[in-house]
Each structure stands twice: as structure tokens, then as C-alpha cells.
Amino acid sequence: MKNELILSRADQIRGVLPVPIDDFRKRLDDECYIIWKLPQFNAEEITETPVVPSYANYIESKNTDLHGAYLSAHLEAGLWPVVYQGENDGHLIRHVCPMMQAEDKISSQGAKYDFYPHVDNPDLVISGEAASQTLGGCPDTLTLLCLRKQQGVNTSLLKLDQVLSALPADVKNTLSKPLFKIKRPASFAEEALIEGVPVIVKDKGVWYSRFDWHNTIGMTLEAESALEKMRFVTLERDLWFTVPLEPGDAVTFLNQRTMHTRNAFEPRFDGTDRWLLRVFCMKTRPTETQLLEPSHCLHHLRTL
């Protein structure tokens, strides 16, 4: 069973989170992100950067302690790691590095094109919307752990509130209406499209977003105009915070309260390319009906 080895190791590892749990959650909620260090990380023990997804099983077997500690830190923080049906071949940890077959895709495993500001898995239900009884929701958090850095290649974050503060009230009002189509991201094996959803939702005074620069489409002229204004603001570099990740550093951020980006670069495919490990999490454990195979895995969410 996928993930069994690393989940089993995660159950055995304790005291990984380097920040007190209450402090971790408060900083995450207040700032929308937190940078922390994985104490078990040893750069000399990791394998070469993978170049094809089929290496995932091998890498998990060779880097089991690292993967287990990474998952353990999330569980300790009260976050529930998840993977989505049709994405990442069922592996909880995704290798964010250039892959040969994805070189020309705009995705976490592409490289040749800028990956503009976006929320991950935006076609799924976001906070403030009625939760689906049978499908997993959009991830609450996303963590990136740096294994290898590459000069000039950066992940940057934008806070949703700062983006919205730069938009007129009428634009935000349009973005709040169910006037948009969202394409499923290229990281999924099969294409999908949802129609008639808002880009932003306000719940208990807090804004949440499913904005994806590449995969959001306005269904009316008014909607497309508002969307274009939001696209323009998200490319304002003064709003970008470039995350300073050294090997062993991780950043956890609120997926629906921020957007993230990555600039284009030329991959080498020689085992030394930039390499991050991505984990999606929910703040509350999914219901059994949202799981793909609840008798086999408590982390694999349905999307179909």
C-alpha cells in the first residue's frame, strides 16, 4: 500500500516540530505562513533529485526517516496530510522538481514556464462553501520542504488580503459571485472543469480564495474583466514575498489565504536539480465518506 512505510515511520517519530504547537498554529493563522526547520534533515543522506515520477517508491524507501519525520511534524501540529484521487499517483509527498515528461507543463514538476500566482486544487470546495459529503475539499495548508536549492529559482507568496485591498469594491463583489469556471490543474491525470463558482468567499469576516492565474475563466464579460484586474494585481512584485528556503527549511502556508508562484528555469536532469517535498493538509480530519478507500487509507481523498 502506498504511504504505508512512511506513515508507519511517522508514527514512531516524536518531537519533530521545532516550534511549540500553539505558537505554530497562531503564527500560521496570523501571518498565513510559517517558516521552520526539520531537525532530522541531513543533506548527505538524501538520494539524487528524481527525474521521473516512478522513482517515488524507491526514494521513499531510501529516505524513509526523512519522509516519516516530515509527516510526523504535520501530525504533531494537528494537521492531517492528504493526497487527492488522480493526483501524484496516490503518494502523500510530492516531489516538486523538474520531471522529464512534465518539462513543458505549467505545474510543480514543470520548469520552463513561470508558474504564476495560484491556489492549489482550486476546483474543489473552499472554506465558506458547503462541504461535500463525498469529495475532499481544497487543502487548507501546503508545506514545501527544501532538499536542494538552485540559485535564482524561487517560490514566492502573496497574501490574499493584500491583493484584495488593491481591488475596488465592485470588482471584489463580482469575484464573489458564481460567475467563474475552474479547470483542474495539470498535476492531475485527468482533466475536469467546474462551472458557476466564485473566486473569493468571505466566511466569518475572513476572505478565502480559489484564484488560479492559469486555470480560472470568467463566464461573462463582467466576470472576465474582474478576473483580469485580479490577475494584474497579483503580478505586482511589491506584493510578493520570496521565501528564503535553505536545505532543511520548510514553509507551511494557508493555501486559500495566500497564493504562491515559482519562476521558470532550465532543468539539468542530472540529479542535482532544485528539489522540494510538498505536503497538503486539512485542519480537520476528513470524514470517512470523503475517502477513496477508507478501509485501506485514511488520507486519500475522493475527487470524482
Secondary structure, 3 states (H helix, E strand, C coil): CCCHHHHHHHHHCCCCCCCCHHHHHHHHHHHCEEEEECCCCCHHHCCCCCCCHHHHHHHHHHCHHHHHHHHHHHHHCCCEEEEECCEHHHCCCEEECCCHHHCCCCCCCCCCCCEEEECCCCCCCCCCCCCCCCCCCCCCEEEEEEEECCCCCCEEEEEHHHHHHCCCHHHHHHHCCCCEEEECCCCECCCCEEEEECCEEEECCEEEECCECCCEEECCHHHHHHHHHHHHHHCCHHHCEECCCCCCEEEEEECCCEEEEECCCCCCCCCCCCEEEEEEEECCCCCHHHECCCCCCCCEECCC
